[in-house]
Each structure stands twice: as structure tokens, then as C-alpha cells.
Amino acid sequence: MIEYKDKIRQKIDSLDLERKWELLLDKLATLVGKRPENLDTVLFLIGVQELGQGVKVFTKEQKQDLMHIAICRILSKIGMYELVGQDQDGWPHWQATGNLPALSLGEQEDLLKMHALEYFEDEDIF
């Protein structure tokens, strides 16, 4: 488990993560008309994209659910979650398939940023 944590840290360190993150925020500002304020906002945007129901008004609980969808989606690339289906309203549901090693809050944020960047690269948005 420590090996995986070290591998994550090396990958994060090997990237100029903050520079790329700022470039992503600038790109999203161009696309959505407003620069995302933080990681949560970026996760919300990924969740809306993954839900695929377009822009609409969401409740506070739905916004939290959208961020959860985003986290599951971006961490599915490293085998931490798998999509198990959609409910009757079209919301995707994910199942945990692995456990992340113990990471500090900063490391968790860096991990999510790194995979959010990869998400937007894969989607040809960044």
C-alpha cells in the first residue's frame, strides 16, 4: 500500500500540477463563462457532464451527488470505482472496487486534481 502512495506522489510531483490546474481553470472559464473557484466546482462540472442531462437547477443534495459522481468517474480510471448502472432518473451509480491508501488532505486534493486533468484531456476539453 505504501508503494502505491509513493507512486501517486511521484506522478503528482512529476507533473507541474498547479500550472496545469490553472490552465484548466482558464480553459473552463472560456467554455462555461466563469472561472471555477475551486476543485469542488470542477468536480461539479464533471458530474453535470457525466449525468448528461444538461444545465439545470440542482438542489444542494444533488450538487453533492454530482460531485460524488465526478469523484467516482475520475477514480474509476485507476480501478477504485466501477459503474454499476443508472437509476430510473438516469443518475449513474458506482461501486467501490478498491481502497485508496491513507493520504493527507493535500495529497487527496492533488490526486483528484491530477485525475480531473486527465478526465478533461480524455474528453478533448483540455
Backbone torsions as a table, in degrees:
resi	resn	phi	psi	omega
1	MET	NA	-38.6	178.2
2	ILE	-63.8	-36.5	178.9
3	GLU	-59.2	-42.4	-179.8
4	TYR	-64.3	-43.2	178.8
5	LYS	-60.7	-43.1	178.6
6	ASP	-63.9	-38.4	179.0
7	LYS	-63.8	-43.2	177.0
8	ILE	-60.7	-48.6	-178.1
9	ARG	-59.7	-42.1	179.2
10	GLN	-64.4	-41.2	-180.0
11	LYS	-65.9	-42.7	178.3
12	ILE	-63.5	-44.6	-179.3
13	ASP	-65.4	-33.0	-177.1
14	SER	-71.9	-20.5	176.6
15	LEU	-88.3	152.3	168.4
16	ASP	-90.8	74.0	-168.1
17	LEU	-57.6	-48.8	-176.7
18	GLU	-65.3	-38.0	178.2
19	ARG	-63.7	-46.5	178.9
20	LYS	-65.0	-37.7	-179.7
21	TRP	-62.2	-45.0	179.2
22	GLU	-63.5	-39.1	176.8
23	LEU	-63.6	-39.9	177.2
24	LEU	-62.7	-46.0	179.5
25	LEU	-59.9	-39.6	177.2
26	ASP	-64.4	-42.4	179.0
27	LYS	-63.8	-43.5	178.3
28	LEU	-64.2	-35.1	177.1
29	ALA	-59.8	-40.8	178.4
30	THR	-65.3	-40.0	-176.3
31	LEU	-75.9	-40.4	-174.1
32	VAL	-107.0	-4.8	175.9
33	GLY	89.4	-3.2	179.3
34	LYS	-151.8	136.0	-179.4
35	ARG	-73.2	125.4	176.9
36	PRO	-57.4	139.7	-176.2
37	GLU	-78.2	-31.0	-172.7
38	ASN	-163.5	-177.8	180.0
39	LEU	-59.0	-40.8	-179.9
40	ASP	-58.3	-40.1	179.9
41	THR	-66.1	-40.4	177.4
42	VAL	-64.5	-42.4	177.3
43	LEU	-61.8	-40.6	176.8
44	PHE	-58.4	-45.7	-179.8
45	LEU	-62.4	-40.7	176.8
46	ILE	-63.2	-42.7	179.0
47	GLY	-60.7	-43.2	177.5
48	VAL	-62.2	-43.2	178.0
49	GLN	-60.5	-44.8	-178.4
50	GLU	-69.8	-33.5	177.3
51	LEU	-64.9	-39.0	174.6
52	GLY	73.2	22.3	-179.6
53	GLN	-107.0	11.6	178.0
54	GLY	78.5	-175.7	-178.3
55	VAL	-83.4	129.2	175.7
56	LYS	-156.9	177.0	179.3
57	VAL	-83.3	129.1	179.6
58	PHE	-115.6	147.9	174.5
59	THR	-73.1	168.8	178.1
60	LYS	-59.8	-42.5	179.6
61	GLU	-64.2	-41.1	178.6
62	GLN	-65.1	-37.0	177.2
63	LYS	-62.6	-40.8	176.4
64	GLN	-64.6	-40.8	177.9
65	ASP	-63.1	-38.9	178.6
66	LEU	-64.5	-39.2	177.1
67	MET	-66.5	-36.7	176.7
68	HIS	-64.6	-42.9	176.5
69	ILE	-57.2	-44.5	-179.3
70	ALA	-62.5	-45.2	-179.9
71	ILE	-61.5	-45.6	178.9
72	CYS	-61.6	-43.4	-178.3
73	ARG	-62.5	-48.7	-175.4
74	ILE	-73.2	-29.5	178.0
75	LEU	-84.2	-8.8	175.1
76	SER	-67.3	-24.9	179.2
77	LYS	-64.8	-23.3	178.9
78	ILE	-109.9	15.5	172.9
79	GLY	81.0	17.8	-179.2
80	MET	-86.3	-23.5	179.6
81	TYR	-141.3	155.3	171.7
82	GLU	-135.1	144.0	179.0
83	LEU	-73.3	127.6	-179.7
84	VAL	-107.8	-9.3	177.1
85	GLY	145.4	-170.0	179.1
86	GLN	-125.1	151.0	175.9
87	ASP	-84.2	-177.5	-176.6
88	GLN	-63.7	-19.1	178.7
89	ASP	-95.4	3.7	177.4
90	GLY	87.0	9.0	179.1
91	TRP	-82.6	128.8	178.9
92	PRO	-70.9	148.5	176.8
93	HIS	-125.8	137.0	-174.8
94	TRP	-119.6	154.7	176.7
95	GLN	-124.4	134.7	176.3
96	ALA	-67.8	135.6	179.6
97	THR	-119.5	-5.1	-179.7
98	GLY	-159.7	171.7	178.5
99	ASN	-116.3	133.2	173.7
100	LEU	-74.0	149.7	174.5
101	PRO	-68.0	164.7	177.7
102	ALA	-65.3	120.3	179.1
103	LEU	-124.0	149.5	174.2
104	SER	-69.4	166.3	178.4
105	LEU	-58.7	-41.7	178.5
106	GLY	-63.1	-41.2	178.2
107	GLU	-67.3	-37.8	176.9
108	GLN	-62.3	-44.9	179.4
109	GLU	-63.1	-43.9	178.4
110	ASP	-61.7	-41.0	178.5
111	LEU	-60.9	-46.0	179.9
112	LEU	-66.2	-40.2	177.7
113	LYS	-61.7	-46.1	-178.6
114	MET	-58.4	-45.1	-178.1
115	HIS	-77.8	-26.0	172.5
116	ALA	-66.1	-42.2	175.8
117	LEU	-58.6	-45.8	178.6
118	GLU	-61.9	-38.3	178.3
119	TYR	-58.2	-50.2	-178.0
120	PHE	-68.7	-30.6	173.7
121	GLU	-66.1	-45.7	-179.9
122	ASP	-63.2	-32.8	-179.4
123	GLU	-86.1	5.0	-178.6
124	ASP	58.1	33.9	177.0
125	ILE	-99.3	-25.4	-177.8
126	PHE	-129.0	NA	NA
